[in-house]
Amino acid sequence: MTRYRQPQPPGCGGCLLILTLVALVTGGAPALINLIGFLFFSGFFAVLLFVALFWGFSYWARNRIATYEASQTESHNRFVWLLVRILIKIAQLDGHVSRDEVQTIHRFFQYNLRYNQTQMAWVKNLIKEATGATESLESLLQEFRTTFAYEPRLILLELIYQIIFTKTPVPDNELQTARRIAAFLEIADYDLRTIEAKYTYRRRQQETASRENDTGFYAVLGLEPGADMEAIKKAYRQLSMKYHPDKVSHLGDEFRSVAEEKMKEINQAYDYFKKKFS
């Protein structure tokens, strides 16, 4: 049986065809040529307008960044510049800069220092420039140590640990590099142990929480820990059919509510594993 399909309105091609036919019928070839010229020049104007607006916005943004940078002290600008360059060099130890590493740098400026939109645009420009920079990590660290006191060096070391702990597992060679940087920056052993212990403890907490989530969600689906995604999908389909609220709607609203809560648990477990295995 043929199903009814709602007619679709003509697209831009249909509209253009209708305009062409109308112009040709009412005014002949001259009208058609005028229409084509109008469409060409109006489209060209639209492109020029878009380019002009884009250029104007870019100029405005660059001007705001330059104005902000000029309003700050040389010491402040050099600190941020060196900080970003060093952190990007740390991120590049494994050969590339990941999204998590860049977001770690963003979070520091956005949430810890409460940078506004203009300041963040400046930082993003610095990050972009730093990814292609050729200075050595050693020369950057040397300048940082000779230019800034102990407290800024502690901030740098803290951020270095944030960068390397975005990776799972944390590469041992990068951990050793962080320790050598701490020694080079003349960070006290106590401060180094405090920073490293904080991030090691956080990682253990995250791993423990992940294992507990796995065990609990496997249990919701009636599976043994370690089951693969195929088994998870099969269990989800079976439980969805068994606990669908419509199956118990004839027993009253209270039983339907129980089934709905059970389905929420099943969906939550399934969503968890979908994200984990994707």
N, C-alpha and C positions, 0 to 999 in steps of 0.2 A: 504494500500500500504506500503510495506517495504521500510524504508528510508535507504539510503546509510550511512554507518558508516565507518569513516576512521579507518583502522586497527591501534591498539595501539602497540607500540614496546614492546617486552617482558621485564618484570622487571628483578630484580636481580635473582629471582628464575629461570626464563627461561635461563638466561646466565649460571647459575650454572649447570643446567641440561645439556645444550649443552656441557660445558666443561667436565662434567662427562662422557657423551657418547663418546666424542672424545678420552678421555684418555683410556676408556675401550676398544674402537675399535682398537686404534693404539698400545697400550702397554699392554692391558690385565689387570689382577688384580694388578700386582705390580705398574703399572703406576697410577692406580686409588688410591691405598694406598698412593703413593708419593704425589698425588694431594691433597688428604685429609689432609695429614700431613703438606703440604705447607700452605694450607688455614688456618689450625688451628694455626700454629706457626706465620704466618704473621698477623692474627687477634689478637693473644696474644701480639705480638710486638706492634701493633697499639694501643692497650689498655695501655700497659706500657708507650709508648711514650706520649699518652695523659695525663696520670697520672703525668708523669715526668714534662711535660710542665706546667700543672696546678699547681703542687707543686712549680716549679721554679718561676712562676709568683707570686704566693702567698707569697713566701719567699721574692722576690724582693720588693713587695708592703709593706710587714710588715717592711722590713729593711728601706725603705724610710720613713715610718711613724715614726719609732723609731729614725732615724737620725734627722728628723724635731723636734720631741718632745725634744730630747736631746739638740738641738740648742737653745731652748727657755728658758726663765727664769722660775724659780720655781713659781714666782708670776703669770706669764702669764698662765702657765699650770694649776695652781690651780684655777685661775679665770674661765677658760673655763670649767674645770671639774665640778666645783660647779654650774656654770651657766646651763650647760646641765642637771645635776642631778636635780636641782630645777625645771627647766622647764618640765622635764619628770614627776616629782611628781605632778605638777600642771595639766598636761595633764591626769594623772591617777586619778584625783579626781572623775571622773564619772565611773571609773572602767576599762577603756581601753584607749589606745593611738591611736588616729585616724591618718589617712594619712595626713589630712590637718594640724594637729598639728605638725607632724614631718616635713612637708614641710615648715611650718612657721619658725622652727628652722634652717632648711637648708638655707632658703632665707636670714636670718640674716647674717649667716657666708659667704654665697656665694656672695651676692649682697652688703650688708652693709660693711662687712669687706674685701670683694674681696678675699676670700680664693681660693687658686688654688686646683688642683685635689688631691695632696697629703694631703693638709690641710683638705679638705673635707672628705677624707677617714679617717683621724684621728677623725674628729667630728662624723662621722657615727659609728665608733667603740665605741666612748664614749656614743652615744645614745643607741647602742645595749646593752652595759654594764649597763647603767642606768635603762633600762626597767626591769631588774631583781635585782636591788639593794635593800637592806633592810634598809638603813638608813632612819630615819624619816625626814619629811620636816622641822620640828622644829630645829633639830640638824644642818641641812644644812644651814638654814637661820641664825642660831646663828653664825656659822663659817663665813658666808658671811659678816654679819654685823660687826663682830670683826676684820675681815681681810682687808676689802676694804672700801675706803672713800665714800663720798656722791655720787659722779658722777657715779661710777660703780653700786651703788645701784639703781640709777635712771634708768640706762640701764636695769637692771634686772626687775624692776617694769614695764617698757615699754614693755618688752618681755612677761611678765606674762599677761598683758592686750591683747597683740596680740594673745596669746594662747587661752584665754577664749573667745575672740571675733571671733574665728573660728566657734563657735557653734551658731545655730539659733533655738530658741532664746537663749540668753546668760543665763545660769542657775543663779538664784539669789544667791544660796549658794556659787557659785564660785566667783561671784562679791563681796560678803561679805568677802570671804577669801582673795581676792586681796586687799581689803581695810584694813583688819587686818594685812596683810603682810606689807603694806605701813606704818602702824603705828609702827610695830615691827622694820622695817628698819629705822625708824625715818625720813621718808619722809615728807617734809612740806605739809600742807594742800593745799596750792596754787598749788604746783607741782602735787599732786594727782588729784586735780580737773581738771587741764590742760590735763593730760594724759587721764583721764576717759572721759572728754568732747570730746576729739579728736576722740576716738573710737566710742562713742555714736553717734556723728554727722555723721561719716562715715557710720555707720550701717543704720541710717535714710535715708541717701542719696541713699544707695544701695536698701533699701526697696521701696523708692519712685520711683527710676528708674525701678525697677522690676514691680511695679504696672502700670507705664506708658507703659512699653513694652507690658504687658498683654493686656491692653486696646487697644493699637494700633494694635497689631497683631490679636486680636479678630475681630477688625473692618475690617482688610484686608480680613479676611475670611468670613465677613458678619454675624458674630455671636455676641450674647450678652456676656458680660464678665461673666466668670464662667462656660461656656459650657465645658462639659467633652470631653475626648479624642475621644470617639466614634463619637460625633457630629463634632469634628474637622476633623477627617478622612473623614467623609461623605462630609463636605463642601469642603475639599481639592480636593477630586475626582471630584466633580461637577465643581468646578472652573477650574481645570486642563483641563477638556474636553472643557469647554467654551472658555478659553483664550489660548489654545494651538496655537503657531505661525502658524502651518500648516493650521489652520482654516481660516486664513486671507491672506495666501500667494498669492492668486490670485488677491488681491487688490494692491499689490506692496510692495516694500521693506520697505517704511516708516510705513505702517500699521503693517507689520510683526515685526518691531522694537518695536512698541508700545506694541504689544502682548508679546514680549519677556521680556520687562521691567515689565509688569504686572505679568508674570509668575515668575520672580525673586522675586517679593514681596510676592507672594503666597508661593513659596518654602521657603523663609526666615521665614515667619510666621509659616509654618508647621514644619520646622526644630527646631525652637525655642520651640514649644510645645512638640515635640518629646523628646527633651533633658529634658524639665521641668518635664514631666510625666513619664520619663523612670526610 
